[in-house]
Amino acid sequence: MRKKGWSCLIIGILFTTIACQPITEENGSQALLEPAVTSSAGTTAVAQQPTATSNKPKPTASPPPQPTPEPTSNFLKNWQRLGNDNTGLQIAIPPDWENLSGSLQLDSTVLNSPLGLINLLAANSQRVGSSVLAGKDIMAGGFLAGLGANLNLPTADPVAALQSILQDLQAAEQKVSEITPVFLPGMNGAYVDILGNPILFPPERGQNLVTRILFLTTPDTAVAPLANTQAIYVFSSTLPDWESYQMLFSQMIETILIHNLDSGLTNASGRLRVVGDISSGEPVNGRLEATINDVWTFTNSGPTYATITLRPETNNLDLTLAIIDPAGQTVTRIDHGYAGDIETATDLLLTDNGRYHIEVSEFFSESGRYVLDLALSTAPNFNSGGQISAGQNIQSELPPNGQHYWRFTGTAGTLVSIVVTPDERFDALLNLYGPDGRQLAALDEGFSGDSEVISGFELPADGEYTILVQSFAGNSGPYTLSLDEGGESTANFYDAGDLVYGDLRQENLRSHEAHAWFFSGRSGDMVMIEVKPLNPTLDLELWLLDEAIDRVASQDNFLQNENELIDVTLPRDGQYLILVRDFNGAPGNYEIRLSALPVATPVAMGVLTFDSPVSGVLEPKQSIVYYFDGVQNETIRLDLATETTTSDFALTLLAPNGRAYLRVDDGQAGQPESYTLTLPENGRWGVILSEFFDEGGSYTLSVSR
């Protein structure tokens, strides 16, 4: 088994000792009159003007804000309240609806919209909810979403503000009703009904929906806690169901509460806090609260190169940096450093126009202050390298036939360790030059994807040193570079071997030695790793890392002669590394046990013959796998059809090594799936069939040349 990137991990861990810390709803308003919208496509509805409410009550200035009185409508007796004053938004939903707010993740398509982050999300059923979260069309039903706007729109004229929103969404020509002003206690606003749902779905999705966009703002005369607050609610249903949902949406609107959003808001799951915008060249100061990640936003008009630096203000903070694109896809997630280290992404090419998000988190969910810096440019800032400091970890990308020169200032006698970890696309070369230009080290010990490590090197003189990173064959690709002071204890590294689930092994730690154990796991595996000292003087540390050298978990809660345990669900398929060492570098014997409850294994159905379709029925909550023998550079086509109109099938193609190569789920319920590709290697490939809702259904599968 090839060991990927372990050297970088070991260097960092042995440099820094981290103590693992255990991570130890109402009110309502007046009803809003609804426009009558017919279920016939292309028919323009006639909107009924809402009645303005006079003598609107003033919001209170003392926390917690309660801008509207307690609702008294009978229909609210058993309803669920979504959100709170921390989220900035509140609304009530029927008792049989599904609250999806806790499922919102930053790196998901549904959380991100052209108007910002979605804070509240609910649907009339679990099936509809699952479809919305996955960005799939729904066949029947309805759902709602709430967003904190803060868009600098004209609060004095909500109609003009909503018109601006429609233009931004490119939905002005999809209007089913005219923009209509509304007046709620303590709030002014406007709504419009449109075909589709551009806020939650890309253009190719949601065409069978009607959506009400409700823009709400507090008047210019409002005082705290509601001054300068804006929010957007959207209510959607399928076109045939629209008439039946209008009254229900009207009742929901009665329950809306809005709190001050200017100071930032926390999403309904409590995991994300929207801090604000960040501009290029203007560093911002932030403070993480325990268990809550900070989100910063910026707008990109690509293609643009982004360099992002995240610096902790205290040495106990172990920060993580993630960049999310407008479609909700993670551009990169960086956690190569350790407590007190700076995390840096250099020259990330951002190609999409729209709002990007920067997520700042702490590995142990601790609180603390940090500085975040964003630099945007039309050309790479570090096309040939730049400056690097001790304790810094830089993620960069090597161009074809490129060379990156990274410079740092060193002092004679200082021990330094340098690690470059390339992506699998290239074989990295690592060179170190002294202040006089003399080559001090030259490494090419690994293969593509393997780390190159200079460990515990003593600098011979004061001055500026140069690190040269390049590719053996001139290939390009991303890489991570780390520079740390120290490294004398890294000389004793031992590759202890491979583990499989159920293994119980014993080993002997020598003085100042670290042991690395490797195993392969699948996403969803519930893994337990236990190390037991067999000598009373041992105080063991335990770390679990993934292929990207990101820490999945770590443990050192106990003192000498105590077991250490990691119990975790694996986040993805791939190779994992378990690192074991003694806290004080003491020698001794220990025992390690790896166990797991694996995810359900697909049922093997046999071998496919080209151009010979197979048919069957997939049972609920079942997945099955067929195999076929492929030849490198051969072009094949996979086709999957179903006669069950409610079944939404997906195909997962397994490479000969057993790893997922691609997943095909482009169609909707009842629609076929197909994919054409050129096989990259010889061997027995697998095709896994599954159903999105775990409801099963009939299928016909074929593979053809």
N, C-alpha and C positions, 0 to 999 in steps of 0.2 A: 504494500500500500504506500503510495507516494505521500509524503508528509508536506503539507502546504503551509508555508508562511510561519512555521513554528518559531523560528529564530527571533523574529520581531517581538512576538509575545513574550518569550522567555526573558529577553533583555529588559523589557519594560517592567515585568513583574518583579524581577530580581533587583531592579533599581529602586523600586518604591514599595513601601510597606503600607497597606491600607487596612484599617480596622473596619470590618464589615458591620454595619449597623442594621439591625432588623427594622424593617419598616413597620416599625411598631405603629304646603304649598298653600279664602282666599279671596279674591275680590273680583268684581265684574263691572259692567257698564250697560248703557242703553243698547237696544237692538239696532242693527243695521238693516235697512231694507234692501232686498235683493233684486237685481235685474232678472227679468224673465228670459231665459236662454233656451231655445228650442233644441232638440236633439238632431235636427236636420243639418247636415253639413252645408256650409255656405249661406245659411240664413242669418241675417243680422238681427240681433235681439233688440228689443226696445227696453231701455233702462228706466226704471222708476226712481225718481229722485228721492233720496233719503230726507227725512225731516230733521232739520237742525234742532239741537237741544239747547234751550236757553238756560241762563243762570248756571253755567257749568261750574262745578265745585273746584276750588283751588287745591292743588296738591300740597301736601304737608312738607315742611322743610326738615323735619327731624326723622332720622332713620328708625326702623326700616321704612322705606318709602311705601305708601299705600295711596296711589293716585286715584283709586276708584273705590266706591263703597262695596260692602259685602254683597255678592249677588243673592238674589232672593228667588230666582226662577226655580220651579219644581224640577225641571230637567237636570239641574246641577247636583241634586242630592247625592247621587252615587258616582259622579264623574271623577276622573283622575285629573290632578293638577300637574302640568309639566312646567319645569323651570322654577326659578326662585329669584330673589333680588340679586344674587350673585351672577346669575346668567344674564340679567338685564331684561329678560323676556319671560312672560308667563302666559299660559293658555290652558284651558280645560278641554278634555276629550271624553267621549263616552266610555263607560266601564269595559266594554268589549273590544275597544281599540287597542292596538299594540304600540307601546311607547318605545321608539327606536333611538331615543336620544342617547342612551348609554352605549349604543353600538357605534356612534360616530367616532371615526379615527381621522387624524389629520391626513394620513396618506391613503385616503379613499376618495373616489370620485364624487360621491354624494356630499361629502362635507364641504367641498370647494365649489363655489359658484362664481359667475362673473361679478357678483355683487359682494362677495366676501364669504365668511365662514357661516355655515348653517349650524345653529345652536340647538334648535328643537326639531324633532322629526317624529311623526306618528303616522300609522296607517290603519285601515279598517280590519286587516287580517294579517296573520303571520306570513302568508304566501305573498300578499302585496308588499309587505314590509321587506321580505327577503329580496324581491325583485327590485324595489327601489334602491336598497343598499348596494345591490350589484349593478345598478345602472341598466336594468332590463325593462322592456316594455311590460306593462301590466295589462291583463286581459279584461279585468273588471275590478271595480272598487274605487277607493279614494284615499288620499293622504294629505298631510299638511307639513309645512316647514316654516320655521321662524329664523330670521337673520337680523343681527345687529348691523345697521347700515353705516352710519357715520361717513356718508359719501360727499359731504360738503355740498349738498343739494339745496336749492332755494326753499328754506323752511317756510317762508312767508307765502309761498304758492305751491301747495302740494300737487296740484294738477300739472304745473310746469315740471316739478320734480319727477313725477311719474312719467311724463312724456320723455324726459331725459333718460330715464331708466329703460324705456322701450327702445329708444334709439340705440343705447348701449347694447341691448340684447338683440338688436336687429329684428325686433318683433313688432314694429309699428304697423306693418301691413297684415298682421295676424289677428287684429282686434275683432272680437265678437261683440263687444259693447263699447260705447264711448267712455272716455275717462270721466268719472263721476266723483265730485267731492263728497267727503263724509265728515261728520262731526261727532266725536265721542268725548265723554267727560275728560277734560284735561288734555285732549289730543285733537289735532286736525289731521286730515288725511285725504286720500283719494284711492279709488280702485279702478281696475279695468280687467275685463275677461278676454283672454286670448286663446287661440288654438295652439296646442303643444305645451311644453314646459321647458323653456330655454334655461331656467335657473338650475334645474337638477339634471337635465339630460342633454347630450350632444344632439346636433341637428337630425341625425338619423334615428334617434329614439324619441319616444313620447309624442309621436304624431297623432295618436288616437286619443289625446287628452284635451280637456278644456281646463284652463288654469285661471284662477282669480289672483291677481297681484294686488295686495293691499299695502300701500305706503302710509306710514303713520309718523307724525312728528309733533313735538310740543311747540306751541306758539312762541313767538319771540318774547312775549311778556312772561313766559313761565320762569319760575324760580327753582332753585335746587329743591328736590333732587332730580328734576326732569328737564332742566334747561339744556337746550341744544341737543336733544335726544332724537334720533331717527331709528326706525325699525321697519322691516319688511316681513310680511306674512304671505305665503302662497298656499292656495287651496286647490287641489287638482282631483279630477275624477275622469274616468273614461267618458267619451262623448255620449254613448247611450245612457249612462248613469247620471249625467249632469243634473237633470231636473230633480231627481230624487235626492241628490246631495245638497242642493242649494239651501234648504231649510236647516239642515244639520250644520253646514258651514256658517250660516247666520247665527245659530246658537253658540258656536265656538267663538265667533267674533265678539259676542257679548262678554266673554270671560277674559279678554285680553288685558294684560297689565304690562306696562313698560316702565323700566327704571333707568336711571342715569347710566348711559353707556360710555360717556366720555373718558372715564378713568380706566377703561378696559373691562372685559367681561370674561367669565369663566364658563366654558361650555357645560351643558347639562350633565355630562358624565363626570365632571369635576376633574378632568385630566388636563385640560388645556385652558390657558388664559391668554386671551388676545390682548397684547400689550399695546401695539400700535404700528405705525409705519416706520421704516428705516430708509434713509436716503444714502446714496453713494457718497462716500467721503465724509460722512458725518457719524462718527461712532456714537453708540447709545449705551447708557448704563442700565442694567437690569438687576432685579433681585428675584431669584427663584424662591417660591414657597414650597414647603415640603409636599411631595407627591404630586405637584402641579407643574406641567411644562409650560414654558413661555412660547408664544407665537408672535413673530414679527412678519410684516408683509411689505412687499415692494412690487411695483409694476415694471414689467420688462417689455421693451419693444425690440425684439431680437432681430438677428442673432447678436448676442452680447456675451462677453466673458466676465464671469463673476469670481472675485476673490473674497472669501469670507474668513474672518479671524475671530475666534471665540477665546477670551482670556479670563480665567477665574481670578478673583481678587484675593482669595485665600487659598492656601496650599492643601486644604482638606477637600476642596471641590473637585470631583471627577466628572467633567462636563462631556456631553454628547451633542453633536451638531447634525441636523438633518435639513435638507433642502427639498421642498415639495413643489412640483410644477403646477400650472393651472388646471391640468387634468387630474390632479390628485396622485400622480406618480412620484415616487421618491427618486430624485435625481442622484443623491448620494446621502449616505448616513455615515458619519465619522465618529469613531470612538477608539482611536488608536493610542491615545495617551492615557495617563493615569492621573491620580490626584495631583492637582497643582499644574498640570501640563496645559499648554495652549493647543487648541485644535484649529487646524487651518485647511481650507479648501482653496486651491489655487487654479485660476483660469478654467473654471467650469463653463463650458459652452452651453448657454441657454438659448434654445432655438424657438421656443414658443412665446407668442405674445400673450400678455395677460398678467394676472396677479400670482406671484410666487410667495411661498411661505417659508420662513426659517423657524424651525423648532429647536428650542434650547431645553435640554433636560440634564438631570444629574443621575449618574449610574445608580446610586443608592437612594435616590429620591430625597436627598438632603436639601436644605435651604442654603442660600448664600448669594453673594453679589458677583456680577460678571460684567465684562465689557464686550460688546459685539460691534464689529466693524465690517462694512460692506463696501466693496469697490467694483464698479461696473465700467467696462471699457469696450470699445469696438475692436480692439486688438489685444492679444495676450500680454498681460503685464509681466509675466515670468516666462516668456518664450524661450529663454535660455537659462532660467534659474532665478536666483535671488539670494536674500539673506535668510539664515536659519539660526535659531538660538537654542541653547541647551534646554531640554525639556519640551521642545516643540515637535509636533508631528504634522507633517505637511502631506496633503494629497494633491497630486499633480498629474499631468498627462504628457507623456513623451511623444512628440510628433515623429513621423517616419524619418529615419536616418538622423534623428535629432540628438542633441547633447544638452543636458542641463547641468549648469554649474551653480552649486549652492555654497555660500561662504559663511564662515563663522569666526569669531575672535576667540583665540585660546591662549592659555597660560602654560608655560613650561611646567612639566610634572603632572598636569591634570590628566586623569584617566577619562577617556571618552569611548562611547560605544555608538556605532552608526549602523542602522538597519534600513535596507531598501527592500520592499516587498512589491514585486510587479504583479500585474494581472497575468492570467494564463496565456495572453497573447504574445508575450515576449520574454526572452531570457535576459535578465538585467546584468550589467557590469557595474561594479562599484570601485571607484578609485579615490584615494585621499592624497592631497598634495599639501606640502608645507608652505610657510610664508615665503621661502626662497624659491618656490616652484618645483622643488624636488618631489618625486613620487614616493610616498611613504607606504602605501598599501594598494594592492590591485587584486580584486576578487572576481572570479567567475566559477564558483563552486557548484552552483545549482543548475537546474534546467528551467524551462518556461514555468513561470508561476512560483518558483522557489525564491526564498529570501537570500540575500547576501548580507553577511554580518561581519562587521569589524568590532570586536569585543575587547574592552579594557585596554585600549591603546593609549600609551603614555605620550603626550605631546612633547616634542623635543625643545620647543622654543616659544616665546611669546610672539603673537602676531596673528595675521589673518590666514586661515586655512580654507582649502577649497575641496568640496565633494563633487566628483563628476559621476553623473548617472547617464548611462547610455544602454543601447540594446545590442546584443551579440550579432544579430542578423539585420539590424536596422529597422526592426518592426516597431510599431507604435502601440501605445496603450497606457492606461492609468497605472499609477504606482503610489505607494506610501513611503515617505522618508521620515525617519526619526533620528534625533540626536539627543543623547543623554550623557551626563557626566557620571563616571563610575564604571564598574564592569568587572572588577577583579573577581567577584564571586560567580561569574558566568562561565568560568573555564570548565567547571564540572557539570556539564549537561549530559543526561543519559536518556536515550530513546529506549524506554522500558518495553515497548512493543504494542501490539494490537489487542483490543478487547472486543468481545461480543457479549450481548445480553446474557446474563446468567453466570458470567465469569467471576471467580474468586481467586485472586492471585496474591502472592507474597513477594516482597522485594526488600533490598537493603539500600538505604540511603547512606552514602558516604558524606564526609564533612563538606559543607557548602555545596551540596549537589541538588539538582532539580531533576525530577523524573517526568517524562512526558508519555502519556498513554493515549492511543488513538482508537477511535471507533466510528462506525458509520451509523447514522440514524435517519429517521424519517420525520417530516413535519407532523406534529401531533403526538409523537412518542412521549409517554410519561416516564421520565428517566429518574432513577435514584442512584447516586454515586456516594459510597461510604468508604472512608479511610479510617483504619483502626491502628493506633500505635501499638507495637509489640514490645517497645521499650519505654519505661516510665518517664524518661527524660525528654521524649519527643513531643513537640508542640507543632502539629501539622497544619499546613495551609493547603487549601484545595481550590482550584480554579477550573472553570469550564469555558472553553472558547470555541467559536465556529470557524469556518474556513476563511472568513474575512478578517480573522484575528480580532473580532469583537467579542467582548466578554458576555457570555450568556448568564453566568452566575459565579459567585465566589463565596467562600466560607472560611472563617477563622474566629469562631465565637468562643472557643474553649481554650483552656490552658493545657499544660502538660498532661499526657496520658489520657486524653479525652478524644472520643471519636468526632469526626467532622462529617457532615452530611449535606449533600445538595439534592434537592427534590424539585425537578423542573420539567416543563413540557417543551420539547424541542421546537424552535420556531420555523425550521425549514429542513429540507432534505440535504444531506451532505456529510462530510467528514468533520468530526469534532475532536478536540484535544482536551485531555484532562491533565493538569499540571499539579504535581505534588512536591512539596518541599517542607523542610522544617523552618519555623520562624526564625530561629537563632542560628541556623546552619549546622545543627547538631546531627551526628550520625545515628543510625539505628534502623531496626526492622519495622515494617508496617504491612498491613493487609489492605487490599483494595477490592471492593465488590461493585460490579456494574449490573443493574437490573432494570427492567422496563416493562411497561404494559404497552406493547406496540399497537399502532392503529390497525383497524380492520384490513385484512389482506384480501385483495380482489380474488374472486373465484376463477381459477384457470379453466377455460372453455375449450382449449385445443389450439391447433395450428391452422391458420388461414391459407387457402390456396388462391393465388391470383385469379381474378375475374370469376370467382365462385362465391356469390353472396351467401351469408349465413343469417338466419332469422331466429328469433326467440323472444322471450319475455323476461325483462328485468324485474325482480321482486323489489318491493319497497325497502329502502335503506340498504340495498345491495349494490356492489360494484363487481364487474367481471372483467377478465382480461383475455384477449386472443393474441396469438403470436404469429409472426411471419418472418421468413428469412430474406433479408435484404442485402443488396450488393452496393458497395460504395459508388457514388456518382449516378446511381440509377434513380430516375424520376418516377415517383409513385403517386397515386391518388387514393385518398381515403373518403368513403362515402357512408353516411349513416342516415337512415330514414326511420320514421315512426308513423304508425297509424293511430297512435293515442294522442288526441289533440291537446291534452293537458300536460303532456310530458315534454320537458325541456332537457334534452340529452346533451352531454358533453363528451368529447374525446380527449384522452390524454395519451400522448405517444411516449413510450419508454424506449430509451436507448439500450443497446446491448449490455451496458454496464448497470442497468436497472434504474437509472435516474430518469426523472421526467424531462423529456426533450422539448415538448411544446404541449399546449392545451388549446383545444378548439371549442369555443362556445359562442359562436356568432349569431346563431339563429334564435328564434323565440320558441315558445311552446308550440309543439306540433310541426315545427319546421325542420328541414333536413340540415345536417352539418356536412361540410366537405372541406378537404384541404389537399393541396398538391405541393410536394416538396421533393428535393433531391437529397438522397440519403448521404450523410457525410462519412459513413463507415460501414464495413461489412458486419454481419452478425444477425442474431435473432432479436428482432424488435417486438415490442409489445404495444397493444392498443387497449387501453382501459375505457370501459363504458360506465358512465354514472349518470344519475338524473339530478338536476339542480335542487329540486324540492324533496328528494329522497322518496318520491312517490312511485317510481318504477314506470313500466309501460312496455309496449312492444317495440321491437327494433329489427332493422335489417342492415347488416354491416358488410362492406366489401372493400377489398384492396385491389387496385389495378395498376398496370404499368402504363 
